[in-house]
Amino acid sequence: MTSSNANLKPRREQLSWEYLGYLASALLVASLTMSDVVKLRWLNLAGCIAFTFYGLAIGAVPVAFTNGLLAFVNIYHIVKLKRQQKADAE
């Protein structure tokens, strides 16, 4: 019985990471439904961060690298949008 339990543990861990992948996917899809660009960027940033951790967890370096880079792109655009909003208010 212990050998079958030992075989289940890696699958359970894999399922846990799959849930993170699904969450990341849901965040990215939700971000693309936003009409407000700032909200879009924030949700997309959250999805990219989740995908970065997911990629690292499953050993998928291209997934982690690409989404980590996209997270920085989102941060750049969030800062740019906030500065523009501040300049427009003045």
N, C-alpha and C positions, 0 to 999 in steps of 0.2 A: 504494500500500500504506500510505503514511503517513496518508492521510485515513481509512482504515478503522480504523487503530490509534487515531487521535485520537477517533473516535466511540465506541470501546470504553471509554476512560478514564472518562467520566462514569458509565457504567453500572456499571463496577467499583466506583467510589466509592459509588454508590447501594447496591450489594449489601453493601458493608462496613457501611453504616449500617443496612441491613435486618437484618443479623446482630445488631447491638446491640438493635434492636427485638425480635427473637426472644428474645434473652437476657433482656431486661427482662420480656417476657411470661412466660417460663418461671419467672423469679424470683417474679413475682406469683402465678402458679398454685401454685407450690411453697409459698409462704407461706400460702396458704389451706388447705393440707393439714395444717398444724401444729396439734397439740393444745395445745402450750405457747404461750401468748399472747406471751411475750417473744421466742421464736424467730420466731413469726409476724410480729411487728413488725419485727424485724431484717431478715428476708428481704424483707418488703414495703418497707422503707426502701431496701434495695439495688435493688429493682425500680423504685421511684419515682425514685431517683437516675439509674439507667440510662435510664429513659424521659425524664427531664429533659434529659439530654445528647442523646438521640436526637431529641427534639423540636427542640432548638436546632440540631442538625446538619442537619435536613431543612427547617428554617424553619417548623415548626409551633408557633407561639407558644402556642396554647391547650393543646397537649400538654405543652409545657415548663412553662408556668405552673401548670397543674393538678397535675402530678406534683411540681413543686417545692414547692407548697403542701402536698401530701399528705406529702412527706418531712418537713416541719416538724411536721405532725400526728403522724407516727410517732415522731419524736424526743421530742415532748411526752409521748406515752404511754409510751415506753421509760423516760424519767426518772421519770415518775409510778409506774410499776410497780416500778422499782428502789428508789425511796424507800419504797414500801409493803412490799417484801420486807425492807428493812433495818429498818423499824419493827416488822414482825412478828417478826423475829429477836431483838429486844431485850426 
